[in-house]
């Protein structure tokens, strides 16, 4: 007979064996058994991934399209030269004796517009040192003339060296086959005592100040004014410098008329005093050498800012023509500015005139650019000849593009 203890143990074992089925049955019957405890998933440990090695193509530098060489200026536009600051002389040279004579001469030439009083006074001549240089510009709008002169003290103190260049003028002779590539040049010397004698008139004349004073009108009187004018546009400039770096100059570009005669009468007398020293010098054709190119290019760069008034249009045109024969890279910005000015004139003109104006304003600057750079903007890459406006636009774009690369 089995003991009670043994029966109890067998009963417990039976219940334990039946527990999964019992729990399932109780859950199915809706008994309030506790839900199974949710366990967090086991963490996933990701092994670090090494970055992908770049491909050989990715390691190559990006290839960009390099700019083509500049046909106008391989090294780009030149840096504009800094002009020396203007400085006044510390004292004034005394020209009392000459001033009395010049006062009378100017009064005699002055064409009065009213029956008033004429005052002629003189400013300061700051050159108290030894005169070392002289520059002259002279020309007339009709006829195409323009001359630029440089006078410098020579190695021998008894003389001055003279160098002059001249424009060819509007009319070119058919037999002058070298006109496009050669320059009219004069080389000579002036005795120092002859120049000093002329300067005794020139220096005070350059400082002349003329003023016409109109009297007050009489009661109930008619007011009359006399005037004159002329179409003879002219350009004159005289500059002097000394060994102390002081300067004296006067210039005028425009038309003779009653309103502006006070500005150019003294200058006109100064030019006339110098004229006999230069009138027998002969111009000959020559190709500009390196020294002439260096001088003329520097001269043009310095002169250009003071020649921007409308009356100086023909002076700029002729200087550009000279630049094509005696200029270096530093004059290209001046040529480009004339091309831009010409394009503006053509664009503003009526269609029936634009074709003639294109040749009138653009042909010579384009030729000058070719003379300086060796590049002909009128020839396309295919060898065809471009019209003046197309060539000018291409020239402006290329010259302003700067250095290649």
Beta strands, then each sheet from edge to edge (+ up, - down):
strand 1: 117-122
strand 2: 131-140
strand 3: 145-153
strand 4: 159-166
strand 5: 183-191
strand 6: 208-213
strand 7: 234-242
strand 8: 247-254
strand 9: 284-286
sheet 1: 1+ 6-
sheet 2: 8+ 7- 2+ 3- 4+ 5- 9+
end
